[in-house]
Amino acid sequence: MTTHLSRAHSFSTAATRYAAHRPSYPPALSTPLERLGGPPPRRRTAWVDVGAGTGIGTALLAERGADVLAVEPGSGMAREFRRALPRVPVVLGDGNALPLADGSADFLTYAQAWHWTDPARSVPEALRVLRPGGALAVWWNIQDHATPWADAQAARIARFLGKDDEARHTADRTSEQTTELDFRRDRLRWTRRVTLDDHLSNLATHSAFLVLGEDRTATFLNEERAELRKVFPDGIVEEAYVVDLLVATRP
Ligand SMILES: C[S@@+](CC[C@H](N)C(=O)[O-])C[C@H]1O[C@@H](n2cnc3c(N)ncnc32)[C@H](O)[C@@H]1O
């Protein structure tokens, strides 16, 4: 039986593929991030990206000129991070027990990673580590289900796995359940064009497939390739995403 924990730990087994195929986030994300209370990048402010993985979200923060420290529990992901961003420090650590001093961070970010923590522990940890006035930002790239082919794909995945795509509801759950923090929310739509092979490789790095095993994943991906060929006969897929963003400031 797969558990939330086994899925949370699954990424390190596929770190190289993750780095190669997962999408980034649009640079325009910095505008709603700041509007909702994220700090502008200034020298000598401490930004910490938790669940940093291979550094996809961290790179975006570092490009803005901030001094970022990355925290990541998976050693395989951290190894890939060091390869991708050799100048950005990364430490092994967990959002449920951050390896950071009280009041030491101005900005804590979780790109596509907050839902792997236990909010009963990660919320108090965020409040402990942030200085007063510091901000917590959490966001997810969700496939845009207003796009008919993506909605049909989500239904096929749900049928195959026997469950709904949890990520669709993660931001709703987070803002409803986290009563200690007053989250403000924004959404940002964006698209990218990739080959059908890249799109399927991206899908295969999702935890639900990583814990499923290679044979069953290959079965799904072969069927999916045939379905998508009907929609994208030239073999180029336009992936449509909504970045669902929540930001809260520590009182
Ligand atoms: C979907 S990946 C996101 C990686 C990266 N932030 C990005 O935007 O591509 C989720 C990451 O959360 C990490 N993770 C799992 N459990 C965690 C926890 N309790 N605290 C912090 N990160 C966790 C995983 O190891 C993985 O690297």
PDBQT file of the ligand as one rigid body, heavy atoms in Angstrom, charges set to zero:
ROOT
HETATM    1  C1  LIG A 301       7.206  18.205  -6.071  1.00  0.00    +0.000 C 
HETATM    2  S1  LIG A 301       8.813  18.370  -5.351  1.00  0.00    +0.000 S 
HETATM    3  C2  LIG A 301       9.085  20.162  -5.468  1.00  0.00    +0.000 C 
HETATM    4  C3  LIG A 301      10.542  20.500  -5.607  1.00  0.00    +0.000 C 
HETATM    5  C4  LIG A 301      10.859  21.949  -5.919  1.00  0.00    +0.000 C 
HETATM    6  N1  LIG A 301      10.454  22.834  -4.851  1.00  0.00    +0.000 N 
HETATM    7  C5  LIG A 301      10.241  22.376  -7.217  1.00  0.00    +0.000 C 
HETATM    8  O1  LIG A 301       9.565  23.408  -7.254  1.00  0.00    +0.000 OA
HETATM    9  O2  LIG A 301      10.463  21.690  -8.230  1.00  0.00    +0.000 OA
HETATM   10  C6  LIG A 301       8.465  18.155  -3.651  1.00  0.00    +0.000 C 
HETATM   11  C7  LIG A 301       9.703  18.217  -2.776  1.00  0.00    +0.000 C 
HETATM   12  O3  LIG A 301       9.293  18.229  -1.404  1.00  0.00    +0.000 OA
HETATM   13  C8  LIG A 301      10.208  17.450  -0.675  1.00  0.00    +0.000 C 
HETATM   14  N2  LIG A 301       9.589  17.034   0.605  1.00  0.00    +0.000 N 
HETATM   15  C9  LIG A 301       8.975  15.880   0.920  1.00  0.00    +0.000 A 
HETATM   16  N3  LIG A 301       8.606  15.889   2.212  1.00  0.00    +0.000 NA
HETATM   17  C10 LIG A 301       8.986  17.089   2.728  1.00  0.00    +0.000 A 
HETATM   18  C11 LIG A 301       8.924  17.696   4.012  1.00  0.00    +0.000 A 
HETATM   19  N4  LIG A 301       8.343  17.081   5.057  1.00  0.00    +0.000 N 
HETATM   20  N5  LIG A 301       9.456  18.917   4.180  1.00  0.00    +0.000 NA
HETATM   21  C12 LIG A 301      10.032  19.561   3.154  1.00  0.00    +0.000 A 
HETATM   22  N6  LIG A 301      10.123  19.045   1.905  1.00  0.00    +0.000 NA
HETATM   23  C13 LIG A 301       9.608  17.826   1.698  1.00  0.00    +0.000 A 
HETATM   24  C14 LIG A 301      10.542  16.290  -1.617  1.00  0.00    +0.000 C 
HETATM   25  O4  LIG A 301      11.743  15.643  -1.253  1.00  0.00    +0.000 OA
HETATM   26  C15 LIG A 301      10.626  17.017  -2.953  1.00  0.00    +0.000 C 
HETATM   27  O5  LIG A 301      11.929  17.470  -3.230  1.00  0.00    +0.000 OA
ENDROOT
TORSDOF 0
